[in-house]
Amino acid sequence: MSLINEYRATEEAIKELQDRLKNLSQDDKLKKELEFEGKLRALMGEYQKSLRDIIAMLDPDAKGSKATRATKTTGTKRARKVKQYKNPNTGEVIETKGGNHKTLKEWKAKWGGDVVEGWATLLG
């Protein structure tokens, strides 16, 4: 039965998308944009220019090349920030960068993780 329901839902979605496409195709703004795109592509072809060439002409400071994006993503890991936990029950203070601290684990087991995280302050 679920296959029939999926079929009918898909049919309904197709009908809605066809209606939307019909409405868009009658929109004057879309017609103007399509006309502009056609003329622009023809002009680019006439002068043998790519979209990147056009962008470079219009915005020479654009930083959209793949080489610059690749270097940014291959950087080093960012350093973790130090958190300071102060236990209001005992007055004990712990400073740690991660959650793998022995005493911190004991506190979380005893009072719960949400409560203990409420004791934290970010040091930097």
Biopython code that builds the backbone (N, CA, C, O; Angstrom):
import numpy as np
from Bio.PDB.StructureBuilder import StructureBuilder

atoms = [
    (1, "MET", "N", (0.808, -1.191, 0.000)),
    (1, "MET", "CA", (0.000, 0.000, 0.000)),
    (1, "MET", "C", (0.860, 1.267, 0.000)),
    (1, "MET", "O", (0.457, 2.279, -0.575)),
    (2, "SER", "N", (2.022, 1.230, 0.626)),
    (2, "SER", "CA", (2.851, 2.417, 0.704)),
    (2, "SER", "C", (3.402, 2.800, -0.665)),
    (2, "SER", "O", (3.670, 3.976, -0.910)),
    (3, "LEU", "N", (3.574, 1.838, -1.552)),
    (3, "LEU", "CA", (4.059, 2.135, -2.889)),
    (3, "LEU", "C", (3.012, 2.952, -3.658)),
    (3, "LEU", "O", (3.359, 3.861, -4.414)),
    (4, "ILE", "N", (1.752, 2.627, -3.463)),
    (4, "ILE", "CA", (0.671, 3.393, -4.105)),
    (4, "ILE", "C", (0.653, 4.817, -3.561)),
    (4, "ILE", "O", (0.510, 5.775, -4.321)),
    (5, "ASN", "N", (0.799, 4.954, -2.246)),
    (5, "ASN", "CA", (0.813, 6.290, -1.634)),
    (5, "ASN", "C", (1.987, 7.110, -2.156)),
    (5, "ASN", "O", (1.844, 8.298, -2.444)),
    (6, "GLU", "N", (3.155, 6.464, -2.276)),
    (6, "GLU", "CA", (4.338, 7.158, -2.787)),
    (6, "GLU", "C", (4.098, 7.597, -4.231)),
    (6, "GLU", "O", (4.469, 8.707, -4.614)),
    (7, "TYR", "N", (3.479, 6.727, -5.032)),
    (7, "TYR", "CA", (3.179, 7.037, -6.420)),
    (7, "TYR", "C", (2.250, 8.254, -6.521)),
    (7, "TYR", "O", (2.487, 9.166, -7.312)),
    (8, "ARG", "N", (1.205, 8.249, -5.714)),
    (8, "ARG", "CA", (0.236, 9.355, -5.748)),
    (8, "ARG", "C", (0.854, 10.663, -5.251)),
    (8, "ARG", "O", (0.574, 11.736, -5.786)),
    (9, "ALA", "N", (1.687, 10.561, -4.235)),
    (9, "ALA", "CA", (2.357, 11.764, -3.718)),
    (9, "ALA", "C", (3.316, 12.326, -4.767)),
    (9, "ALA", "O", (3.420, 13.541, -4.935)),
    (10, "THR", "N", (4.007, 11.441, -5.464)),
    (10, "THR", "CA", (4.920, 11.877, -6.516)),
    (10, "THR", "C", (4.142, 12.517, -7.665)),
    (10, "THR", "O", (4.560, 13.538, -8.211)),
    (11, "GLU", "N", (3.028, 11.923, -8.022)),
    (11, "GLU", "CA", (2.168, 12.475, -9.066)),
    (11, "GLU", "C", (1.704, 13.887, -8.695)),
    (11, "GLU", "O", (1.724, 14.799, -9.522)),
    (12, "GLU", "N", (1.288, 14.050, -7.438)),
    (12, "GLU", "CA", (0.812, 15.356, -6.951)),
    (12, "GLU", "C", (1.944, 16.385, -6.988)),
    (12, "GLU", "O", (1.738, 17.534, -7.379)),
    (13, "ALA", "N", (3.140, 15.959, -6.575)),
    (13, "ALA", "CA", (4.294, 16.866, -6.583)),
    (13, "ALA", "C", (4.620, 17.291, -8.013)),
    (13, "ALA", "O", (4.949, 18.453, -8.253)),
    (14, "ILE", "N", (4.532, 16.366, -8.955)),
    (14, "ILE", "CA", (4.804, 16.684, -10.358)),
    (14, "ILE", "C", (3.791, 17.706, -10.868)),
    (14, "ILE", "O", (4.152, 18.648, -11.573)),
    (15, "LYS", "N", (2.525, 17.516, -10.511)),
    (15, "LYS", "CA", (1.493, 18.462, -10.946)),
    (15, "LYS", "C", (1.759, 19.858, -10.387)),
    (15, "LYS", "O", (1.631, 20.851, -11.104)),
    (16, "GLU", "N", (2.128, 19.935, -9.113)),
    (16, "GLU", "CA", (2.419, 21.230, -8.494)),
    (16, "GLU", "C", (3.606, 21.900, -9.168)),
    (16, "GLU", "O", (3.583, 23.104, -9.425)),
    (17, "LEU", "N", (4.644, 21.119, -9.454)),
    (17, "LEU", "CA", (5.830, 21.678, -10.109)),
    (17, "LEU", "C", (5.522, 22.118, -11.537)),
    (17, "LEU", "O", (6.056, 23.125, -12.002)),
    (18, "GLN", "N", (4.667, 21.372, -12.238)),
    (18, "GLN", "CA", (4.277, 21.772, -13.593)),
    (18, "GLN", "C", (3.501, 23.087, -13.558)),
    (18, "GLN", "O", (3.704, 23.949, -14.414)),
    (19, "ASP", "N", (2.618, 23.247, -12.577)),
    (19, "ASP", "CA", (1.879, 24.502, -12.436)),
    (19, "ASP", "C", (2.829, 25.659, -12.145)),
    (19, "ASP", "O", (2.686, 26.749, -12.698)),
    (20, "ARG", "N", (3.788, 25.410, -11.281)),
    (20, "ARG", "CA", (4.757, 26.451, -10.937)),
    (20, "ARG", "C", (5.599, 26.828, -12.150)),
    (20, "ARG", "O", (5.865, 28.005, -12.390)),
    (21, "LEU", "N", (6.017, 25.815, -12.915)),
    (21, "LEU", "CA", (6.794, 26.065, -14.125)),
    (21, "LEU", "C", (5.981, 26.871, -15.132)),
    (21, "LEU", "O", (6.510, 27.775, -15.779)),
    (22, "LYS", "N", (4.707, 26.549, -15.264)),
    (22, "LYS", "CA", (3.829, 27.279, -16.184)),
    (22, "LYS", "C", (3.718, 28.744, -15.761)),
    (22, "LYS", "O", (3.791, 29.644, -16.597)),
    (23, "ASN", "N", (3.539, 28.977, -14.462)),
    (23, "ASN", "CA", (3.448, 30.351, -13.957)),
    (23, "ASN", "C", (4.748, 31.113, -14.166)),
    (23, "ASN", "O", (4.730, 32.287, -14.536)),
    (24, "LEU", "N", (5.872, 30.451, -13.930)),
    (24, "LEU", "CA", (7.165, 31.107, -14.119)),
    (24, "LEU", "C", (7.409, 31.441, -15.590)),
    (24, "LEU", "O", (7.945, 32.502, -15.909)),
    (25, "SER", "N", (7.016, 30.539, -16.476)),
    (25, "SER", "CA", (7.265, 30.776, -17.900)),
    (25, "SER", "C", (6.456, 31.953, -18.429)),
    (25, "SER", "O", (6.803, 32.525, -19.463)),
    (26, "GLN", "N", (5.397, 32.318, -17.744)),
    (26, "GLN", "CA", (4.586, 33.465, -18.159)),
    (26, "GLN", "C", (5.025, 34.762, -17.489)),
    (26, "GLN", "O", (4.472, 35.822, -17.783)),
    (27, "ASP", "N", (5.996, 34.699, -16.604)),
    (27, "ASP", "CA", (6.452, 35.870, -15.860)),
    (27, "ASP", "C", (7.339, 36.741, -16.750)),
    (27, "ASP", "O", (8.279, 36.245, -17.371)),
    (28, "ASP", "N", (7.037, 38.041, -16.810)),
    (28, "ASP", "CA", (7.806, 38.966, -17.645)),
    (28, "ASP", "C", (9.235, 39.145, -17.140)),
    (28, "ASP", "O", (10.158, 39.289, -17.942)),
    (29, "LYS", "N", (9.430, 39.139, -15.819)),
    (29, "LYS", "CA", (10.784, 39.279, -15.260)),
    (29, "LYS", "C", (11.665, 38.123, -15.704)),
    (29, "LYS", "O", (12.826, 38.320, -16.064)),
    (30, "LEU", "N", (11.112, 36.924, -15.677)),
    (30, "LEU", "CA", (11.887, 35.755, -16.107)),
    (30, "LEU", "C", (12.234, 35.869, -17.586)),
    (30, "LEU", "O", (13.352, 35.547, -17.988)),
    (31, "LYS", "N", (11.296, 36.318, -18.386)),
    (31, "LYS", "CA", (11.556, 36.466, -19.822)),
    (31, "LYS", "C", (12.692, 37.449, -20.073)),
    (31, "LYS", "O", (13.554, 37.208, -20.918)),
    (32, "LYS", "N", (12.692, 38.565, -19.332)),
    (32, "LYS", "CA", (13.766, 39.555, -19.486)),
    (32, "LYS", "C", (15.114, 38.982, -19.049)),
    (32, "LYS", "O", (16.129, 39.207, -19.708)),
    (33, "GLU", "N", (15.126, 38.238, -17.934)),
    (33, "GLU", "CA", (16.377, 37.644, -17.465)),
    (33, "GLU", "C", (16.909, 36.616, -18.452)),
    (33, "GLU", "O", (18.113, 36.564, -18.705)),
    (34, "LEU", "N", (16.027, 35.801, -19.011)),
    (34, "LEU", "CA", (16.450, 34.805, -19.994)),
    (34, "LEU", "C", (16.986, 35.484, -21.260)),
    (34, "LEU", "O", (17.964, 35.029, -21.854)),
    (35, "GLU", "N", (16.341, 36.561, -21.657)),
    (35, "GLU", "CA", (16.811, 37.316, -22.821)),
    (35, "GLU", "C", (18.196, 37.903, -22.546)),
    (35, "GLU", "O", (19.085, 37.825, -23.394)),
    (36, "PHE", "N", (18.374, 38.485, -21.370)),
    (36, "PHE", "CA", (19.668, 39.050, -20.992)),
    (36, "PHE", "C", (20.743, 37.970, -20.982)),
    (36, "PHE", "O", (21.835, 38.168, -21.515)),
    (37, "GLU", "N", (20.428, 36.826, -20.374)),
    (37, "GLU", "CA", (21.405, 35.742, -20.319)),
    (37, "GLU", "C", (21.799, 35.281, -21.722)),
    (37, "GLU", "O", (22.976, 35.040, -21.988)),
    (38, "GLY", "N", (20.836, 35.162, -22.603)),
    (38, "GLY", "CA", (21.131, 34.748, -23.976)),
    (38, "GLY", "C", (22.045, 35.731, -24.679)),
    (38, "GLY", "O", (23.012, 35.340, -25.334)),
    (39, "LYS", "N", (21.727, 37.027, -24.537)),
    (39, "LYS", "CA", (22.557, 38.057, -25.169)),
    (39, "LYS", "C", (23.964, 38.090, -24.568)),
    (39, "LYS", "O", (24.947, 38.257, -25.289)),
    (40, "LEU", "N", (24.053, 37.932, -23.253)),
    (40, "LEU", "CA", (25.352, 37.941, -22.587)),
    (40, "LEU", "C", (26.205, 36.761, -23.047)),
    (40, "LEU", "O", (27.391, 36.923, -23.332)),
    (41, "ARG", "N", (25.602, 35.574, -23.120)),
    (41, "ARG", "CA", (26.355, 34.394, -23.570)),
    (41, "ARG", "C", (26.800, 34.538, -25.025)),
    (41, "ARG", "O", (27.898, 34.115, -25.387)),
    (42, "ALA", "N", (25.950, 35.132, -25.852)),
    (42, "ALA", "CA", (26.326, 35.362, -27.248)),
    (42, "ALA", "C", (27.500, 36.331, -27.333)),
    (42, "ALA", "O", (28.433, 36.122, -28.107)),
    (43, "LEU", "N", (27.446, 37.389, -26.531)),
    (43, "LEU", "CA", (28.524, 38.372, -26.511)),
    (43, "LEU", "C", (29.825, 37.745, -25.988)),
    (43, "LEU", "O", (30.905, 38.009, -26.516)),
    (44, "MET", "N", (29.706, 36.916, -24.949)),
    (44, "MET", "CA", (30.902, 36.241, -24.416)),
    (44, "MET", "C", (31.504, 35.322, -25.475)),
    (44, "MET", "O", (32.725, 35.234, -25.608)),
    (45, "GLY", "N", (30.646, 34.642, -26.224)),
    (45, "GLY", "CA", (31.124, 33.766, -27.291)),
    (45, "GLY", "C", (31.781, 34.550, -28.411)),
    (45, "GLY", "O", (32.785, 34.122, -28.980)),
    (46, "GLU", "N", (31.209, 35.693, -28.718)),
    (46, "GLU", "CA", (31.755, 36.534, -29.790)),
    (46, "GLU", "C", (33.169, 37.003, -29.451)),
    (46, "GLU", "O", (34.036, 37.054, -30.323)),
    (47, "TYR", "N", (33.394, 37.341, -28.195)),
    (47, "TYR", "CA", (34.708, 37.825, -27.772)),
    (47, "TYR", "C", (35.560, 36.741, -27.110)),
    (47, "TYR", "O", (36.647, 37.024, -26.606)),
    (48, "GLN", "N", (35.076, 35.523, -27.113)),
    (48, "GLN", "CA", (35.781, 34.369, -26.550)),
    (48, "GLN", "C", (36.213, 34.621, -25.104)),
    (48, "GLN", "O", (37.376, 34.442, -24.742)),
    (49, "LYS", "N", (35.257, 35.033, -24.303)),
    (49, "LYS", "CA", (35.491, 35.289, -22.879)),
    (49, "LYS", "C", (34.648, 34.334, -22.052)),
    (49, "LYS", "O", (33.520, 33.996, -22.413)),
    (50, "SER", "N", (35.224, 33.902, -20.923)),
    (50, "SER", "CA", (34.486, 33.023, -20.015)),
    (50, "SER", "C", (33.847, 33.861, -18.915)),
    (50, "SER", "O", (34.084, 35.064, -18.808)),
    (51, "LEU", "N", (33.043, 33.204, -18.111)),
    (51, "LEU", "CA", (32.403, 33.892, -16.996)),
    (51, "LEU", "C", (33.449, 34.401, -16.004)),
    (51, "LEU", "O", (33.297, 35.482, -15.435)),
    (52, "ARG", "N", (34.502, 33.625, -15.804)),
    (52, "ARG", "CA", (35.585, 34.069, -14.909)),
    (52, "ARG", "C", (36.257, 35.330, -15.431)),
    (52, "ARG", "O", (36.613, 36.215, -14.653)),
    (53, "ASP", "N", (36.430, 35.414, -16.751)),
    (53, "ASP", "CA", (37.020, 36.618, -17.336)),
    (53, "ASP", "C", (36.141, 37.835, -17.059)),
    (53, "ASP", "O", (36.640, 38.910, -16.724)),
    (54, "ILE", "N", (34.839, 37.657, -17.202)),
    (54, "ILE", "CA", (33.901, 38.758, -16.977)),
    (54, "ILE", "C", (33.940, 39.190, -15.513)),
    (54, "ILE", "O", (33.970, 40.383, -15.212)),
    (55, "ILE", "N", (33.941, 38.222, -14.612)),
    (55, "ILE", "CA", (33.990, 38.539, -13.177)),
    (55, "ILE", "C", (35.288, 39.254, -12.842)),
    (55, "ILE", "O", (35.293, 40.213, -12.070)),
    (56, "ALA", "N", (36.394, 38.788, -13.423)),
    (56, "ALA", "CA", (37.684, 39.426, -13.166)),
    (56, "ALA", "C", (37.703, 40.866, -13.669)),
    (56, "ALA", "O", (38.336, 41.730, -13.062)),
    (57, "MET", "N", (37.010, 41.126, -14.779)),
    (57, "MET", "CA", (36.946, 42.494, -15.301)),
    (57, "MET", "C", (36.095, 43.388, -14.407)),
    (57, "MET", "O", (36.471, 44.523, -14.113)),
    (58, "LEU", "N", (34.956, 42.875, -13.983)),
    (58, "LEU", "CA", (34.024, 43.687, -13.207)),
    (58, "LEU", "C", (34.423, 43.827, -11.750)),
    (58, "LEU", "O", (34.165, 44.859, -11.131)),
    (59, "ASP", "N", (35.051, 42.797, -11.197)),
    (59, "ASP", "CA", (35.453, 42.817, -9.785)),
    (59, "ASP", "C", (36.850, 42.220, -9.660)),
    (59, "ASP", "O", (36.986, 41.041, -9.333)),
    (60, "PRO", "N", (37.889, 43.011, -9.914)),
    (60, "PRO", "CA", (39.250, 42.478, -9.889)),
    (60, "PRO", "C", (39.698, 42.003, -8.502)),
    (60, "PRO", "O", (40.646, 41.227, -8.388)),
    (61, "ASP", "N", (39.021, 42.465, -7.455)),
    (61, "ASP", "CA", (39.386, 42.056, -6.101)),
    (61, "ASP", "C", (38.652, 40.806, -5.655)),
    (61, "ASP", "O", (38.794, 40.388, -4.506)),
    (62, "ALA", "N", (37.867, 40.199, -6.541)),
    (62, "ALA", "CA", (37.101, 39.003, -6.180)),
    (62, "ALA", "C", (38.055, 37.880, -5.820)),
    (62, "ALA", "O", (39.038, 37.628, -6.517)),
    (63, "LYS", "N", (37.750, 37.215, -4.729)),
    (63, "LYS", "CA", (38.604, 36.118, -4.261)),
    (63, "LYS", "C", (37.847, 34.821, -4.405)),
    (63, "LYS", "O", (37.613, 34.127, -3.416)),
    (64, "GLY", "N", (37.462, 34.482, -5.610)),
    (64, "GLY", "CA", (36.640, 33.304, -5.835)),
    (64, "GLY", "C", (37.367, 32.173, -6.531)),
    (64, "GLY", "O", (36.734, 31.202, -6.946)),
    (65, "SER", "N", (38.690, 32.272, -6.669)),
    (65, "SER", "CA", (39.382, 31.192, -7.370)),
    (65, "SER", "C", (39.480, 29.958, -6.497)),
    (65, "SER", "O", (39.489, 30.053, -5.270)),
    (66, "LYS", "N", (39.553, 28.814, -7.125)),
    (66, "LYS", "CA", (39.618, 27.547, -6.395)),
    (66, "LYS", "C", (40.926, 27.425, -5.617)),
    (66, "LYS", "O", (40.952, 26.810, -4.551)),
    (67, "ALA", "N", (41.991, 27.993, -6.126)),
    (67, "ALA", "CA", (43.290, 27.877, -5.462)),
    (67, "ALA", "C", (43.270, 28.559, -4.095)),
    (67, "ALA", "O", (43.823, 28.032, -3.130)),
    (68, "THR", "N", (42.635, 29.726, -4.010)),
    (68, "THR", "CA", (42.610, 30.420, -2.720)),
    (68, "THR", "C", (41.706, 29.707, -1.733)),
    (68, "THR", "O", (41.983, 29.690, -0.533)),
    (69, "ARG", "N", (40.624, 29.118, -2.230)),
    (69, "ARG", "CA", (39.741, 28.391, -1.317)),
    (69, "ARG", "C", (40.419, 27.142, -0.783)),
    (69, "ARG", "O", (40.235, 26.794, 0.384)),
    (70, "ALA", "N", (41.193, 26.467, -1.604)),
    (70, "ALA", "CA", (41.843, 25.232, -1.185)),
    (70, "ALA", "C", (42.883, 25.506, -0.107)),
    (70, "ALA", "O", (43.022, 24.712, 0.824)),
    (71, "THR", "N", (43.608, 26.598, -0.211)),
    (71, "THR", "CA", (44.625, 26.876, 0.787)),
    (71, "THR", "C", (44.005, 27.226, 2.130)),
    (71, "THR", "O", (44.587, 26.937, 3.175)),
    (72, "LYS", "N", (42.841, 27.841, 2.113)),
    (72, "LYS", "CA", (42.201, 28.195, 3.372)),
    (72, "LYS", "C", (41.714, 26.965, 4.119)),
    (72, "LYS", "O", (41.778, 26.928, 5.348)),
    (73, "THR", "N", (41.235, 25.972, 3.414)),
    (73, "THR", "CA", (40.667, 24.806, 4.071)),
    (73, "THR", "C", (41.726, 23.819, 4.546)),
    (73, "THR", "O", (41.437, 22.972, 5.391)),
    (74, "THR", "N", (42.937, 23.910, 4.027)),
    (74, "THR", "CA", (43.961, 22.948, 4.419)),
    (74, "THR", "C", (44.840, 23.484, 5.551)),
    (74, "THR", "O", (45.932, 22.961, 5.772)),
    (75, "GLY", "N", (44.398, 24.499, 6.260)),
    (75, "GLY", "CA", (45.164, 25.077, 7.356)),
    (75, "GLY", "C", (45.225, 24.129, 8.555)),
    (75, "GLY", "O", (44.678, 23.027, 8.520)),
    (76, "THR", "N", (45.883, 24.568, 9.585)),
    (76, "THR", "CA", (46.007, 23.755, 10.791)),
    (76, "THR", "C", (44.719, 23.793, 11.586)),
    (76, "THR", "O", (43.870, 24.662, 11.389)),
    (77, "LYS", "N", (44.589, 22.827, 12.496)),
    (77, "LYS", "CA", (43.403, 22.800, 13.348)),
    (77, "LYS", "C", (43.418, 24.007, 14.272)),
    (77, "LYS", "O", (44.482, 24.448, 14.705)),
    (78, "ARG", "N", (42.255, 24.535, 14.571)),
    (78, "ARG", "CA", (42.225, 25.663, 15.493)),
    (78, "ARG", "C", (42.392, 25.132, 16.917)),
    (78, "ARG", "O", (41.939, 24.039, 17.255)),
    (79, "ALA", "N", (43.040, 25.926, 17.715)),
    (79, "ALA", "CA", (43.319, 25.518, 19.086)),
    (79, "ALA", "C", (42.039, 25.552, 19.914)),
    (79, "ALA", "O", (41.187, 26.421, 19.731)),
    (80, "ARG", "N", (41.920, 24.600, 20.821)),
    (80, "ARG", "CA", (40.771, 24.584, 21.717)),
    (80, "ARG", "C", (40.924, 25.680, 22.756)),
    (80, "ARG", "O", (42.036, 26.050, 23.134)),
    (81, "LYS", "N", (39.809, 26.184, 23.202)),
    (81, "LYS", "CA", (39.835, 27.234, 24.213)),
    (81, "LYS", "C", (39.795, 26.603, 25.601)),
    (81, "LYS", "O", (39.165, 25.567, 25.816)),
    (82, "VAL", "N", (40.481, 27.250, 26.529)),
    (82, "VAL", "CA", (40.560, 26.751, 27.897)),
    (82, "VAL", "C", (39.271, 27.086, 28.640)),
    (82, "VAL", "O", (38.806, 28.225, 28.612)),
    (83, "LYS", "N", (38.701, 26.089, 29.301)),
    (83, "LYS", "CA", (37.531, 26.289, 30.140)),
    (83, "LYS", "C", (37.930, 26.087, 31.589)),
    (83, "LYS", "O", (38.741, 25.221, 31.920)),
    (84, "GLN", "N", (37.343, 26.905, 32.438)),
    (84, "GLN", "CA", (37.592, 26.771, 33.870)),
    (84, "GLN", "C", (36.273, 26.356, 34.526)),
    (84, "GLN", "O", (35.248, 27.018, 34.366)),
    (85, "TYR", "N", (36.321, 25.250, 35.264)),
    (85, "TYR", "CA", (35.154, 24.740, 35.970)),
    (85, "TYR", "C", (35.381, 24.963, 37.452)),
    (85, "TYR", "O", (36.422, 24.589, 37.992)),
    (86, "LYS", "N", (34.406, 25.573, 38.107)),
    (86, "LYS", "CA", (34.506, 25.769, 39.553)),
    (86, "LYS", "C", (33.325, 25.064, 40.203)),
    (86, "LYS", "O", (32.168, 25.424, 39.982)),
    (87, "ASN", "N", (33.636, 24.061, 41.002)),
    (87, "ASN", "CA", (32.616, 23.274, 41.688)),
    (87, "ASN", "C", (32.091, 24.085, 42.867)),
    (87, "ASN", "O", (32.842, 24.343, 43.808)),
    (88, "PRO", "N", (30.827, 24.492, 42.844)),
    (88, "PRO", "CA", (30.289, 25.299, 43.941)),
    (88, "PRO", "C", (30.120, 24.504, 45.231)),
    (88, "PRO", "O", (30.006, 25.087, 46.309)),
    (89, "ASN", "N", (30.102, 23.178, 45.127)),
    (89, "ASN", "CA", (29.936, 22.348, 46.315)),
    (89, "ASN", "C", (31.234, 22.212, 47.103)),
    (89, "ASN", "O", (31.223, 22.216, 48.334)),
    (90, "THR", "N", (32.365, 22.091, 46.383)),
    (90, "THR", "CA", (33.647, 21.889, 47.061)),
    (90, "THR", "C", (34.577, 23.082, 46.927)),
    (90, "THR", "O", (35.551, 23.185, 47.673)),
    (91, "GLY", "N", (34.301, 23.984, 45.997)),
    (91, "GLY", "CA", (35.179, 25.131, 45.767)),
    (91, "GLY", "C", (36.381, 24.783, 44.902)),
    (91, "GLY", "O", (37.217, 25.648, 44.638)),
    (92, "GLU", "N", (36.484, 23.543, 44.459)),
    (92, "GLU", "CA", (37.618, 23.089, 43.645)),
    (92, "GLU", "C", (37.515, 23.689, 42.238)),
    (92, "GLU", "O", (36.420, 23.822, 41.692)),
    (93, "VAL", "N", (38.670, 24.051, 41.655)),
    (93, "VAL", "CA", (38.726, 24.659, 40.326)),
    (93, "VAL", "C", (39.567, 23.783, 39.404)),
    (93, "VAL", "O", (40.636, 23.303, 39.780)),
    (94, "ILE", "N", (39.060, 23.586, 38.186)),
    (94, "ILE", "CA", (39.775, 22.799, 37.171)),
    (94, "ILE", "C", (39.860, 23.637, 35.907)),
    (94, "ILE", "O", (38.877, 24.270, 35.523)),
    (95, "GLU", "N", (41.020, 23.655, 35.252)),
    (95, "GLU", "CA", (41.176, 24.293, 33.949)),
    (95, "GLU", "C", (41.537, 23.207, 32.949)),
    (95, "GLU", "O", (42.481, 22.448, 33.166)),
    (96, "THR", "N", (40.790, 23.129, 31.854)),
    (96, "THR", "CA", (41.036, 22.092, 30.856)),
    (96, "THR", "C", (40.625, 22.583, 29.478)),
    (96, "THR", "O", (39.795, 23.482, 29.339)),
    (97, "LYS", "N", (41.233, 21.962, 28.450)),
    (97, "LYS", "CA", (40.862, 22.275, 27.064)),
    (97, "LYS", "C", (39.898, 21.242, 26.501)),
    (97, "LYS", "O", (39.230, 21.500, 25.500)),
    (98, "GLY", "N", (39.822, 20.107, 27.116)),
    (98, "GLY", "CA", (38.954, 19.053, 26.606)),
    (98, "GLY", "C", (38.143, 18.429, 27.718)),
    (98, "GLY", "O", (38.288, 18.801, 28.883)),
    (99, "GLY", "N", (37.292, 17.484, 27.367)),
    (99, "GLY", "CA", (36.435, 16.840, 28.349)),
    (99, "GLY", "C", (37.003, 15.549, 28.886)),
    (99, "GLY", "O", (36.289, 14.790, 29.542)),
    (100, "ASN", "N", (38.268, 15.278, 28.626)),
    (100, "ASN", "CA", (38.873, 14.020, 29.033)),
    (100, "ASN", "C", (39.651, 14.168, 30.349)),
    (100, "ASN", "O", (40.655, 13.487, 30.558)),
    (101, "HIS", "N", (39.201, 15.027, 31.202)),
    (101, "HIS", "CA", (39.861, 15.289, 32.486)),
    (101, "HIS", "C", (39.248, 14.361, 33.535)),
    (101, "HIS", "O", (38.026, 14.235, 33.621)),
    (102, "LYS", "N", (40.098, 13.715, 34.331)),
    (102, "LYS", "CA", (39.631, 12.705, 35.293)),
    (102, "LYS", "C", (38.614, 13.274, 36.281)),
    (102, "LYS", "O", (37.533, 12.710, 36.451)),
    (103, "THR", "N", (38.951, 14.377, 36.926)),
    (103, "THR", "CA", (38.063, 14.972, 37.921)),
    (103, "THR", "C", (36.780, 15.489, 37.273)),
    (103, "THR", "O", (35.697, 15.380, 37.848)),
    (104, "LEU", "N", (36.913, 16.055, 36.069)),
    (104, "LEU", "CA", (35.747, 16.560, 35.362)),
    (104, "LEU", "C", (34.781, 15.419, 35.046)),
    (104, "LEU", "O", (33.566, 15.580, 35.156)),
    (105, "LYS", "N", (35.317, 14.285, 34.661)),
    (105, "LYS", "CA", (34.474, 13.116, 34.395)),
    (105, "LYS", "C", (33.760, 12.662, 35.664)),
    (105, "LYS", "O", (32.586, 12.294, 35.626)),
    (106, "GLU", "N", (34.473, 12.692, 36.785)),
    (106, "GLU", "CA", (33.864, 12.298, 38.060)),
    (106, "GLU", "C", (32.721, 13.238, 38.418)),
    (106, "GLU", "O", (31.665, 12.793, 38.867)),
    (107, "TRP", "N", (32.930, 14.541, 38.221)),
    (107, "TRP", "CA", (31.893, 15.517, 38.526)),
    (107, "TRP", "C", (30.666, 15.290, 37.654)),
    (107, "TRP", "O", (29.532, 15.338, 38.132)),
    (108, "LYS", "N", (30.907, 15.041, 36.362)),
    (108, "LYS", "CA", (29.794, 14.821, 35.439)),
    (108, "LYS", "C", (29.022, 13.557, 35.795)),
    (108, "LYS", "O", (27.801, 13.506, 35.646)),
    (109, "ALA", "N", (29.733, 12.541, 36.264)),
    (109, "ALA", "CA", (29.061, 11.306, 36.667)),
    (109, "ALA", "C", (28.227, 11.540, 37.930)),
    (109, "ALA", "O", (27.145, 10.973, 38.077)),
    (110, "LYS", "N", (28.735, 12.374, 38.839)),
    (110, "LYS", "CA", (28.075, 12.601, 40.116)),
    (110, "LYS", "C", (26.917, 13.604, 40.001)),
    (110, "LYS", "O", (25.832, 13.351, 40.527)),
    (111, "TRP", "N", (27.137, 14.740, 39.317)),
    (111, "TRP", "CA", (26.136, 15.805, 39.279)),
    (111, "TRP", "C", (25.442, 15.960, 37.918)),
    (111, "TRP", "O", (24.466, 16.702, 37.805)),
    (112, "GLY", "N", (25.931, 15.277, 36.905)),
    (112, "GLY", "CA", (25.332, 15.376, 35.565)),
    (112, "GLY", "C", (26.065, 16.365, 34.682)),
    (112, "GLY", "O", (26.560, 17.391, 35.149)),
    (113, "GLY", "N", (26.125, 16.048, 33.415)),
    (113, "GLY", "CA", (26.884, 16.860, 32.461)),
    (113, "GLY", "C", (26.359, 18.268, 32.299)),
    (113, "GLY", "O", (27.145, 19.212, 32.211)),
    (114, "ASP", "N", (25.046, 18.433, 32.258)),
    (114, "ASP", "CA", (24.470, 19.765, 32.073)),
    (114, "ASP", "C", (24.779, 20.674, 33.256)),
    (114, "ASP", "O", (25.087, 21.853, 33.083)),
    (115, "VAL", "N", (24.693, 20.114, 34.453)),
    (115, "VAL", "CA", (24.972, 20.900, 35.658)),
    (115, "VAL", "C", (26.424, 21.339, 35.675)),
    (115, "VAL", "O", (26.728, 22.499, 35.952)),
    (116, "VAL", "N", (27.321, 20.405, 35.376)),
    (116, "VAL", "CA", (28.761, 20.709, 35.414)),
    (116, "VAL", "C", (29.122, 21.719, 34.329)),
    (116, "VAL", "O", (29.950, 22.597, 34.567)),
    (117, "GLU", "N", (28.519, 21.616, 33.138)),
    (117, "GLU", "CA", (28.800, 22.595, 32.084)),
    (117, "GLU", "C", (28.324, 23.987, 32.498)),
    (117, "GLU", "O", (28.855, 24.987, 32.016)),
    (118, "GLY", "N", (27.356, 24.061, 33.360)),
    (118, "GLY", "CA", (26.905, 25.344, 33.872)),
    (118, "GLY", "C", (27.939, 26.011, 34.770)),
    (118, "GLY", "O", (27.879, 27.220, 34.994)),
    (119, "TRP", "N", (28.871, 25.244, 35.277)),
    (119, "TRP", "CA", (29.925, 25.773, 36.135)),
    (119, "TRP", "C", (31.091, 26.335, 35.321)),
    (119, "TRP", "O", (31.994, 26.951, 35.889)),
    (120, "ALA", "N", (31.087, 26.135, 34.010)),
    (120, "ALA", "CA", (32.231, 26.485, 33.175)),
    (120, "ALA", "C", (32.265, 27.960, 32.831)),
    (120, "ALA", "O", (31.228, 28.593, 32.637)),
    (121, "THR", "N", (33.472, 28.497, 32.758)),
    (121, "THR", "CA", (33.704, 29.834, 32.222)),
    (121, "THR", "C", (34.817, 29.704, 31.190)),
    (121, "THR", "O", (35.778, 28.962, 31.395)),
    (122, "LEU", "N", (34.687, 30.424, 30.085)),
    (122, "LEU", "CA", (35.661, 30.367, 29.005)),
    (122, "LEU", "C", (36.797, 31.327, 29.293)),
    (122, "LEU", "O", (36.571, 32.515, 29.520)),
    (123, "LEU", "N", (38.034, 30.811, 29.283)),
    (123, "LEU", "CA", (39.180, 31.646, 29.584)),
    (123, "LEU", "C", (39.848, 32.189, 28.328)),
    (123, "LEU", "O", (40.439, 33.268, 28.378)),
    (124, "GLY", "N", (39.779, 31.506, 27.241)),
    (124, "GLY", "CA", (40.396, 32.056, 26.037)),
    (124, "GLY", "C", (41.040, 31.063, 25.250)),
    (124, "GLY", "O", (41.606, 31.377, 24.203)),
]
sb = StructureBuilder()
sb.init_structure("model")
sb.init_model(0)
sb.init_chain("A")
sb.init_seg("    ")
for serial, (resi, resn, name, xyz) in enumerate(atoms, 1):
    if name == "N":
        sb.init_residue(resn, " ", resi, " ")
    sb.init_atom(name, np.array(xyz, "f"), 0.0, 1.0, " ", f" {name:<3s}", serial, name[0])
structure = sb.get_structure()
